[in-house]
Amino acid sequence: MGADQFLAMNGGDGYQSYAKNSAFQRGATEVAKEIIEEEISNKLDIEELSSTSPNIIRIADFGCSTGPNTFHAMQIIVETMKKKIETQLSVSHQMPEFQVFFNDRTSNDFNTLFATLPQNKQYYAAGVPGSFYVRHFPKASLHFAYSSCSLHWLSEVPKEVVDPSSPAWNKGKILYYGDKNEVFNAYAAQFAKDLDSFLKARAEELVFGGLMALLVGSEPNHTKYASYTTFPSLELLGSCLIDLAKEGLFDMAKVDSFNLPTYFPSPNELKALIERNQDFSIERMEILNHPPKRFTTPDSKSFALFIRAFIEGLLQIHFGIEIMDELFRRYEEKVEETKLLSNPNENSMTTFVLLKCKRMT
């Protein structure tokens, strides 16, 4: 089963929803706000873009989820573009209309997304369901693309890591941490393949000179040795699944066959992969001063809800909905017992990348 069929954040607006438990992701956009405004003001050539589509500016958010984070990001982009147009074009020039496309997987809760659209939005809104690893728009039709906290999701789990006959079999673990380089290499290869697909699709869709801002979940520069654990929070979740298997709630083989379709590249790795694709130039790239999760999820309960909001759908498909409450009750207890939120090794980061499309379509 491809990840597109089941990977979605928790929908609705209840206390377990992504909408209510994504302050950390919103923080990434908030930290990047000044950079996005600066780069649009300095790098976006409104005259060139208006010559290709004089009356409309099209923007797409790839991996929008359910809001409200996507609305906040789109407001920043649209307002900055309007200011740029007002300063660059003549007074007599008509302000173009704006259209924003919200893209996410087909299983995303688009009902909640559109039910909560801001009443004072300055754009026409449309939903575009489907994986962002393929094209969704006509050639040279987008002027600005955006994706935040989404590209670490792979299109699928590497097949080798769930194959008992493969050297990369990731027995007893749910991510690529550990001492098996084959597992790490399989995840890295899948990410490289997916990122290439993403960039090729966007290069077709963006106009020449169009911009794309990416906020990518990352980890410190690493080697091919993955013996350290960058994400003890996910290792802790894996230990809870093992505990439940040992108590007979499901077979241990269920754990052995479950891996998260998630990979966090290092900034250097990300840069090299983008440069391998020759359709974009890197206009700016830097690590954001994004506060750690413990500042946006300061206690074990809120942290468990944060993890549950973006991972529960995957777990339900594999382990069944019946164990979810017990699983996350235990997870919350372990977060508290292990003092996870004060662990300095939870050292994920967010890398900002601004790309300019140089492909002539």
Summary of the structure (lengths in Angstrom):
residues: 361
radius of gyration: 20.8
end to end distance: 33.6
largest distance: 73.0
contacts: 1204
relative contact order: 0.16
helix: 44%
strand: 17%
